[in-house]
């Protein structure tokens, strides 16, 4: 029997607990909401938060803008450090490449739109009024 303090001793773990332990979500309730909302797919299909996963399971996780495809390498139902959490899964190379391309695409889209600094200043407002008066007079 493995030692009691070993975080990788479990044979099967609930999906929501594993997502929480692997630090994909801050709380188990957020992990559960994501699973119920269809943002987490287990082996290509929607699943329940109580589903027990095993090593080798393929998970597709959508968080914000990113979509990750990971393979479960180890199981844990206890949340540890980030370095321990990184040992629980392995992201597929296709997923890494796709995330990188999407990030570059978002960055280029942001560069195309000028940055809005909020409300116009008094000087900006005067320039806007002058511009509008000129366009009306013409």
C-alpha positions as CSV (number, residue, x, y, z in Angstrom):
1,X,0.0,0.0,0.0
2,X,1.4,3.5,-0.9
3,X,2.1,6.0,1.7
4,X,-0.9,8.1,2.9
5,X,0.7,11.4,2.1
6,X,1.3,10.5,-1.6
7,X,-1.0,12.8,-3.7
8,X,-0.8,10.4,-6.7
9,X,-2.1,7.3,-4.9
10,X,-5.7,7.4,-6.2
11,X,-6.9,5.0,-8.9
12,X,-10.0,7.0,-10.0
13,X,-10.8,10.6,-9.2
14,X,-13.9,12.7,-9.8
15,X,-13.5,15.0,-12.8
16,X,-14.2,18.2,-10.9
17,X,-11.8,17.3,-8.1
18,X,-9.0,16.5,-10.6
19,X,-9.6,19.8,-12.5
20,X,-9.3,21.6,-9.2
21,X,-6.2,19.7,-8.1
22,X,-4.6,20.3,-11.5
23,X,-5.2,24.0,-11.0
24,X,-7.4,24.6,-14.1
25,X,-10.0,26.2,-11.9
26,X,-9.7,28.0,-8.6
27,X,-12.5,26.2,-6.8
28,X,-14.3,22.9,-7.2
29,X,-17.6,24.8,-7.7
30,X,-16.1,26.7,-10.6
31,X,-14.8,23.4,-12.1
32,X,-18.3,21.9,-11.7
33,X,-20.0,25.0,-13.3
34,X,-17.6,24.7,-16.3
35,X,-18.3,21.0,-16.7
36,X,-22.1,21.5,-16.5
37,X,-21.7,24.4,-18.9
38,X,-20.1,22.2,-21.6
39,X,-16.7,23.8,-21.3
40,X,-15.0,20.5,-20.4
41,X,-15.2,17.4,-22.6
42,X,-13.9,14.0,-21.5
43,X,-12.8,11.8,-24.4
44,X,-14.7,13.9,-26.9
45,X,-18.0,13.9,-25.1
46,X,-19.7,16.1,-22.5
47,X,-19.7,14.6,-19.0
48,X,-20.8,15.1,-15.5
49,X,-18.7,16.5,-12.7
50,X,-19.0,13.2,-10.8
51,X,-17.5,11.2,-13.6
52,X,-14.4,9.3,-12.5
53,X,-11.4,9.7,-14.8
54,X,-8.4,7.5,-15.1
55,X,-4.9,8.1,-16.4
56,X,-4.7,8.4,-20.2
57,X,-8.1,10.2,-20.4
58,X,-8.2,13.0,-23.0
59,X,-9.7,16.2,-21.7
60,X,-10.7,19.3,-23.8
61,X,-10.9,22.3,-21.5
62,X,-12.1,25.8,-22.5
63,X,-11.1,28.6,-20.2
64,X,-11.7,32.2,-21.4
65,X,-10.1,32.5,-24.9
66,X,-8.0,29.4,-24.6
67,X,-8.9,25.8,-25.5
68,X,-6.6,23.2,-24.1
69,X,-6.4,19.5,-25.0
70,X,-4.6,17.6,-22.2
71,X,-3.9,14.0,-21.4
72,X,-4.2,12.9,-17.8
73,X,-0.9,11.5,-16.7
74,X,-1.5,11.1,-13.0
75,X,-4.5,11.4,-10.6
76,X,-4.8,13.5,-7.5
77,X,-7.7,14.7,-5.4
78,X,-5.6,17.0,-3.3
79,X,-4.6,20.5,-4.5
80,X,-0.8,21.0,-4.3
81,X,1.7,23.5,-5.7
82,X,1.7,24.5,-9.3
83,X,4.8,22.4,-10.0
84,X,3.0,19.3,-8.6
85,X,-0.2,20.2,-10.6
86,X,1.9,20.4,-13.8
87,X,2.9,16.7,-13.3
88,X,-0.8,15.6,-13.4
89,X,-1.3,16.3,-17.1
90,X,0.4,16.8,-20.5
91,X,-0.8,19.2,-23.1
92,X,-0.8,17.9,-26.6
93,X,1.5,19.6,-29.1
94,X,-1.4,20.4,-31.4
95,X,-3.2,22.2,-28.6
96,X,-0.1,24.2,-27.8
97,X,0.3,25.3,-31.4
98,X,-3.4,26.2,-31.7
99,X,-3.3,28.3,-28.5
100,X,-0.2,30.1,-29.8
101,X,-1.8,30.9,-33.1
102,X,-5.0,32.1,-31.5
103,X,-3.0,34.3,-29.1
104,X,-1.1,35.9,-32.0
105,X,-4.4,36.4,-33.9
106,X,-5.9,38.2,-30.8
107,X,-2.8,40.3,-30.5
108,X,-2.9,41.4,-34.1
109,X,-6.6,42.2,-33.9
110,X,-5.9,44.4,-30.8
111,X,-3.2,46.2,-32.7
112,X,-5.7,47.0,-35.5
113,X,-8.0,48.8,-33.2
114,X,-6.7,52.0,-31.6
115,X,-6.6,52.1,-27.8
116,X,-9.4,54.0,-26.3
117,X,-8.3,55.9,-23.2
118,X,-11.8,56.5,-21.9
119,X,-13.7,59.7,-21.8
120,X,-12.4,62.6,-24.0
121,X,-10.6,65.4,-22.2
122,X,-11.6,69.0,-22.5
123,X,-9.1,69.5,-25.3
124,X,-10.4,66.4,-27.1
125,X,-14.0,67.7,-26.8
126,X,-13.1,71.1,-28.3
127,X,-11.4,69.3,-31.3
128,X,-14.5,67.1,-31.8
129,X,-16.8,70.2,-31.7
130,X,-14.6,72.0,-34.2
131,X,-14.6,69.0,-36.5
132,X,-18.3,68.7,-36.3
133,X,-18.9,72.4,-37.1
134,X,-16.6,72.2,-40.1
135,X,-18.4,69.2,-41.5
136,X,-21.8,70.9,-41.0
137,X,-20.7,74.1,-42.6
138,X,-19.4,72.3,-45.7
